[in-house]
Amino acid sequence: MALDSCFLVIFGPFKIYIQVHVSVICMKELQHLNKYFKKYWKKLLVGIVITIIARMLQLVMPSYVNKSIGVVEQFMDSEIAESEAESLLLKFILIIVGAALLSGFFTFLMRQTIINVSRYIEYDLKNEVFDHYQLLSLNFYKKNRTGDLMNRISEDVNQVRLYAGPALMYGINTVTLFVCIIPIMFIKAPTLAAYALIPLPVLSVLIYHISKVIHKRSTVVQQFLSTLSTFTQEVFSGVSVIKAYALEPRINTELGTLALEGKNKSMNLAKVDAWFFPLMVMLIGISNIFVIYIGGKQFIDGEIESVGVIAEFILYVNMLTWPVAIIGWLTSIVQRAEASQKRINEFLLEAPEIVNTVNELTPIKGKIEFKNVTFTYEDTEITALKNLSFTIEAGETVAILGKTGSGKSTILDLVARLYDVTSGEILIDDIPIQQLNIDSLRKAVGAVPQDAFLFSDSIKNNIKFGKEDATDEEVVQAAKEAVVHQNIKGFSKEYDTVLGERGITLSGGQKQRVSIARALLKDPQIYLFDDCLSAVDTETEEEILSNLKKASTNKTTLIVSHRVSSAKNADRVLVLKDGELLQEGSHEQLNNKEGYYKELYITQLAENTS
């Protein structure tokens, strides 16, 4: 049942209030959850039935308290004997206690069903969002901040979970209690019921407005906490720079200013939050005063039969108080869930730029051909490649050289189909790259990026990232080929050493070599090395290149580099300038020609000998 329709059932007499506020609750975005409610409808149905049973059992107590007081009155008036009175009281007490125990038991079951379903929905929704994140292209991640992505899959999904669980549960509670209690009260004492219920809609309206203010101010506090977290994260990440420039006093001052601002925002929230329970207690008290005063007068005038009715009504009022108070809270939950689901839907509706058009697996041999390829980055509108054409045969090793910004790394990204070309065509094994199964293509690629990324995990698991079922012997062999084995052996826990965030435990050269070991362990058909030896010395570079030549036999290998030494042993060298092919040929051929390659070789040779 939609929560807005629940409110209409509950507050039929207070139609104006509902018409004003129910329009606030727009369910359009939350319709995305219908498939999950349908998936778990059996558990939800059981939960709803259990909830109704729990609340019905709760209604046993007031009526039997009334009966118990009636027994005492009868005994005082000598209408029944002491033994009979004691027997009846014991019976009624046992019924009250039994009903309370059963109500508590069913309340426990209620939470185990409805709240559990909300956790299942949270789990499914997080997986849906994460799976979609993985389908989206690199352009998407360039446009959106990591913190925002994390917030939508964590905090926003949690807000939606509150709607799917607690809001649903308390909504059913509220409906059940109002549908049952209000008719009982009017049947037993209409006038007393009317007076007793007067403060409740006032309480609901006040709590609603207070909840709105609390929601606004808590949102401000949460947003500020994100700012504070970002600031502290950057400080921790850049602590070496802060220390090097002796910026500690300035950072402390900035943090103090942020902390003071955060305190003021939190105090503004606390001042409004402090009204919540006092208002509730005051209006409950007013209802109880009405019940006692009006009920007392009616008892004196003989309009009600027993003082027990007054006690029963006091219990009913107190039972209704919390459901009425949480109407505003429930409304706020729905509003927040609607806003959060809208933010989630924005990303879920984001269409992946790279689409897998082939379902069946496509074997990859390794031939690569660029035909008049032009590529422009969408975010910067920089044209990285301009009408570029070349062919790399399967099993061939090709080095790609050029100045910064010449388009070298872009070629590797296009081969792995991280982007699609703006114009022209890329063929893999003489098949247009869009007609290949994208999973087959990427499984056939072993890429080592320029900025080596390692996870906060053991060195062994970081290397095995390329092949999860690899044996320890295979991991060690890959590390040896990447010339990082001796470095790893120098750590106290060796391959079980857990790395810090982004592999900060290792030096730049060690991170690059662990990344190379990861690619070698994968043993793909196509190797893509993006300037992955920039942080190692010349001697280590020579050893790694020698090992790579052996490992990449019959494998297509593209080596992007600024160093001629990385290109010497390649079958061919492509020299790029401003996204265009400037020179092409073997090391010997290009070194015998006047041009960029020969100039670079002479310059770097002079640097190495000086």
N, C-alpha and C positions, 0 to 999 in steps of 0.2 A: 504494500500500500504506500502511495506517495505521501510524504510527510505533510504536504500542504493540505491534502484531503483529510488526513488525520486531524489536523487542527480544526477543520470545519466541523468534523463530527464532535469534537470535544467542546468547542465554543459556539455551538449553535446560537445561544442567547446573546453572544457578544459579537454579532456578525460584522458590525462596523469596524471593530478592531482588526478582525481577521481580514476583511477586504482591503484594509490599508496595508497590512503587513505581509499577506500571503503573496502579493504580487512581487515582493522582494525575492521570493524563492523561485528562481528560474531553474527548471530541471533539464533544460536542453543539453547542456554539456555532460551532465551526469547520466544521460541515457547510454553513454558508452559502457557503463557498468552493467547494463541489462543482461549482456551475454554471460557475465559472471554470476548474476543472481539466478539466471536460468540454469547455469551449470550446477549450482549448489542448492537448487530449490527444495530438494527433499530435506536437507539439513535445516534450511531456513524454516520450512513448514513445521518440522518437529520443534524447533526453537520457539516459534510463535505459539504453538499449542502449550508447550511447557511454561512459557511466560504467562499465558492466560491462567493456567492452573495455579501457578505460584501466587498470582495476585488474587485469585478467587479464594484460595486458602487463607490469605492475609485478611480477608473480610470476615472471617469467622470470629476473630477476637472481639471487635466492638460489640457485636450483637450478644455474645456470651458474657461480656463484662456487664452489659445492661441487665441480662438475666440474673447474673450473680448479685448485683445490687438489689434487684427485685426480690431475690430470695432473702436477703438480709432485711429488707423492708417488711416482708411477710412475717419473718421471725420476730421482728421488733413489735409488729402489730399482733403477735400471738396467733397468727393464722396457720402456722405450721410448727411442728415440734422441732426441738433442737437437733435431734438425731437426723430428721428428714432434711433440715437445713444444711447440716454438715455433709450429708450424703450428696445433696444436689450441688453444693459448692465444690466438693471434691470432683464430682463428675464434670462440672463446667470447667474447672481448672485443668483437668486432664485433657479435655477437648481443646482448650486454648493452647496448652503446651504442645499437644500433638499436632495441631494445625500449624503452630509456629515452626515446629521442627520440620514438618513436611514442606511448608512454604520455603524454609531455608534450603532444604534439600533440592527442591525444584528450581530455586533461584540459582543454586550452584550449577545444576544441569543447564539452565537457561544461558548462563555465561559460557559454559563449555560448548554450547552449540552456536549461538549467534556470534559471540566474540571470536570463536574459532573460525567461523566462516569468514569474518572480516579479515582475519589473518591469512586465510587461504586466498582471498581476493587481493590482499596486499601483495602476497607472494606472486600471484599470477600477473598482476599489473606491473610490478617491478621487472619481472622477466620480459613482459611485452615491451616495456620502455627500453630495457637494456638491449634486447634483440634488435629493436628498431635502430637504436644508437649505432649498433655494429654495421647496419646496412647503409647508413648515411655516409656520404663522401667526405673527403678532407676539407672541402669548401665549407661544409656545415660547421666543422670544428674550428675553422678559422674565424667564422662569424660569431660564434657563441663562446662565452667564457666557461671554463671548466667548473667553476663554483656554481654557476647557474644550472649547468647540466646535472651536477650532483644534487642540487637543491630540489630539482624537479623529480628526481627518482627517489629521494629520501623524504624530505619534509612535505612536499606536495602530495606524494602517495600516502603519507601518514595521515594528512588531513582528510583525504578521501576515505581511508580506512575508518576514521572516526564516524564518518557518515554511514558507511556500510555496516558498522557494528554497534557501537554505543548509541548513536542517534536512533537507529532502527529499534534497538532493544528498549531504550527509554521511551521512545515514541509509542511502542506497543504497550508498555507499562502504563503510560499516561492515558491512552485511549481506554484500556481495560478498567482502570480505576475510575475514570470519569463516567464511563458508560454504566458502571455498576453502582458506584457510591451515590452519585447525584440523584438518580431515581429513588433509591432506598431512602435517602434523606427527605425528599419531597413526599414520599408515601407516608413516612412515619410522622413528620411534623413540617408541613409546607412553610409556614411562617418562619419557624426557627431556621429551616434550611435556607430560605431567601436571605435572612440576615447573616447567617454564617458564611455564605458565599460571596457577600458584597465585597470584602477586601481582596478576594483572590484574583479577579481580572485586573484590579489596580496593581497588585503585586506582579502579575505577569507583564503588564505594560512597562512598569518601572524597571523590572529585571531585563526586559528586552532592550530598552534604551541604554541601560547601564552596560549590558553586554556589547552593544554596538560601540560604545565609547571604549570599553575595555579591548575589544577586538582591534579598533583603530590604533590605540596606544600600544598594544602588545605587538602589532605589526611593525610599528615604528621601532620598538625595542629589538625585535627580531632582525630587522634590516640593519640596525646599528650594530648588533652583535656580529652580523656578517662582515661589516666594515672593520670592526675590531679584530675579528679572526683573520681577515685578509692582511691587516697591518702586521699582526704578530707573526703570521706565517711568513711574510716577506722578510721580517726582521730575523727570524730564525734561519731562513734560507740564505740570507745575505749577511750573516753575522761576521763572516771573515772580512767582508768589505767594510762593515761598520767599525770593526776593530782596527783595520788598517788605516782608516781615515780618522780615528779617534772621535767617532760620532756618537758615542754612548750618551753624553749629556743631552744632546739634541733629541735623540730617540726617546730618552726618559721623559723629557719635557712634552714631546708629542703624545706619548702614551698616557701621561698624566692628564693632558687636555682631553684626550678621547675618553679616559676613564671617568672624568668629571662630567662630561657630556652624557655618557652612558648612565651615570648615577642619577642625573636630573631626569632623563627620560624614564628610568625605572621608577623614580619617585612619583612622577606624574601618573604612571600606571597604578602604583600602589595606592595613591590617594583616591582614585575612582574605585579600585577593587575593594577598598575598605568599606564602601557603602553596601556591598552585596548582601552579606549575611545580617548586618544590623537591620536593614530594611525588611528582610525576610522575617526575622524574629519579631519586629514591630508589628507587621501586618498579621502574622500568625497570632500574636497577642491580642490584636484588635478583634480578630475572628473569634478567639476563645472568650473574650470579654462579652461579645455579642451573644455567643452561645450561653454563657453563664447567666447574663442579665436577662435576656429575652426568655431563655429556657426557664430560669427561676420564676419569672413573672407568670409564664404559662403554667408552670407546676402549681404555683399558689392559686392561680385562677381555675385550676382543674382542667386546663386544656390538654396537658400531657399527663400520662398516668403515673410516671415514675421518674425519680431523680436519675435513674439509670439511663434514660434517654439523653439527658444532658451529657453524661459521661461518654455515651456512645457517640454523640455528635462531636465532642472534643477530639475523640480518637479519629473520626472521619476527617475532620478539618486538618488534623496533623498529617493524616495519610495523603490528603490532597495537596498539602503545601509544597512538598518537593516537586511533584509533577508540574504544578503550576509554575514554580520558580524556574524549572529547567526549560519551559517553553522558549524563553529568550535564548537560553544556551543552545537548545536544539536548532533554533532558527539561525543562530550564529554559526553553528557547525555546518549546516547546509550551505550557508553563504560562503564560508571558507572552502568547503569541499567543491562547490561550484567553481569558485575562482581557481582553485588548485587544479581541478580536472580540466579547466579551460587551458591552463598553462601546459598541462601534460598533452592535451589534444593538439595543441599547436605544433609540438614536436612529432607526435604520432602521425599527423597529417602531412608532415614534411616528406616529400617524395624523394627517394634516393636518386641521385644523378647517375650512379653506375648501377645498371640493372642487369641481372643475370637472365639472358634470353634463352639459354639452352639448359634443359634439365639433365640430359644424359651426360655422363663423363666424357671428356675429350682428351685423349693422350697427347702429351706435348713432347716434341723431339728437340726443339730449340732454335729453329731458324727464325730470324727476326728481320723484317723489312719495313722501312719507313718510306711512304710514298707521298711526297709533297706535303709533309705534315707541318701544320701551323697550329700553335697553341698559345692562348692568351689566358692568363690568370684572371678569374672573375673578380676577386676581391681587390686587386691592385690595378687591373687592366693593363698589365705589363705583358707584352708579347715575347714569350721566352724562346719560341722556335718559329722560324720563318721559312716556309716552303722547303723543309729539310727532307732529303732522300738519301738512303743508304741501305745496304743489305749485309746482314751478318749470317754466315752459314752456321748450321748446327755443329757444335763442337769447337767453334772458333773462339779465340780469345781476342777481344778488342779493347784497347785503351782509349778513353775519351779525355782530351785535354782542352784547356781553354781558361781564359780569365774568369774571375768571379762574375756571375750574371750572364755567362755565355749560353746557358741552357743545358749544362751537363746533367745535373741532377734531375731535371725535368724529363729527360729521355728515360731514365730509370723508372720514374713514377709512371710514365705512360706505358712502359713495357709491362709493369705489374698491374696495369689498368687501375691505378688509383685515381686517375682522371681520364676523361675521354677527349680526344683531339677536337680542336675548334674546326679545323678543316683538314682534308687529306685523309690518309688511311694507314693503319698499322696492320701488318700481316704477321701471324705466327704460324710457321709451317704452311705458308701460302694460304692461310685462312684468315679472313678479317677478324680482328681481335674481339669484336662484339659478338661473333658467332661461336666463340669458345665458351665452355662452361667456366665461369669465373673461379669456382673453387678448384677446378683442375689446374687452371692457369697459376693460381697463387700457391698451390701445393707444389707446383713444379719450379717455383722461384725461391731462391735463398738470398735474402736481401740483408745487407749490412749498411745501415744508414750512416751519414756523416756524424750526426750527433747520437752516439751509441746510447740506447735506452736499456737499462737493466731494472728488474723488479726487486722489490724489497723481499727477497727470498734467498735461499742458499745459492752459492755459485753453481753447484751441481744442477739444481732445478732451472737456473737461468740458462745454462747450456742445453739442458734437455728440453727447453721450450721449443726447440726445433724438431725434437723427436722424443715424445713422452715415454715411449717404451724402450728407450736406449739403455743398454747395460752400463755399469760403472766403467768397464774396460773401454767401451766406445766413447764415453765422456772424456776419459783420460787421454785417449788417442787424439780426439779432436782438439783438446787443450794443448797437447804437444805440438800438433800441426800448426796451431795458432801461436805457438811460442809463449804460452802463458802458464804452462804446467808448473814450472819452477817457482813462479811467483805465488801460485796457489798453494804449493807445498810449504811455502814460507809462513803461511797463516797458521795459527794455533789449531784451528778446526779444519784446516785444509779445504776440501770441497764442500764441507758442511757449514762453512762460514756464511753467516747471514749478512747480506748487504744492507746498507742504509738506503734511505729514499733515493730513487733514481741511480742506485749504485755508487753513492757518494763515498763509500768505504774504499773504493779503488781509485787509482790515478786515471787520467785520461787515456793513456796508452793501454793500461790493463783493461779498461772498459771496452775499448775498441777490439782488443784481442779476444776477450770473452765473447763479444758479439760475432767475431769471425768464427770462433769455435762453434757457436750455435749454428751458424750457416753451414759449416763443414759437416757437422753431425747430421744435419737434415739430408745431405747428399741429394740436392735437387738437380734438375736438368739445366736450369739457368741460374747462374750466379750474378748478383748485382752488388758490386762493391763501390760505395759512394765515398770516395776520399777517406777510406777507413784506416789508412795508415799514417794520417797526418800527425798523430801524437806519438809515434814511435821513432826511434833513432834509425839511421841509415843501415846499420848492421843488422838490426832486428828486422827491418823492412825486407832486406835481401833474403833473409832466412824464411820469412813468412811467404814472400812471393815465390820462392823455390818450392815450398810445400804446397802452395796454392796451385802451381803449375802441375804438380803430380796429381793433386786431388781433383783438379778440373779437367783431367784428360777426358776427351769425348763429351765435355759439358760446355755449353755456351757460356762465356764469361765476359761481362762488361765491367771494366775497371775505370771509374772516374777518379782523376787525380790531378794535382797541380805539379807533381814531380815527374820528370822524364824517366827517372829510375824505375818508376812503376810501369812505364810503358815499353821499356827496352825489350822485354821478353814476349810482348804481345804479338800476335800474328799480324794485326793491323792497328793503326792509330788513326783516330778521327780528331781533328783539331777544329774546335768551334770558336766562332766570334760573333757576338750579338745574335745568337740563335741560328746562324748560318754555318754551313760546312766550309771551312777555310782551307784545310788540307786533309789529304787522306793517303795512307800508304804505310809501309813497314817502317820500323825505326831507322834502318839503314837508308831507305829511300828518302825519307823526310830529312834525315841528317845530312844528306848530300845535296839538298836543295836550300836555296836562300829562302828564309821565311820565318814565321813565328816559332815553329818547332825547333829549328836549328839555333835561333837566338836564345830560346829558353834553355836548350841543352848546354850551350856554351856558358850561359850565366850561372846555371846551377852547378856545372862542373867546376867553375872558378870558385864558387862558394864552398864546395866540398873540399877543394885542395888548399884553400886559404886557412 
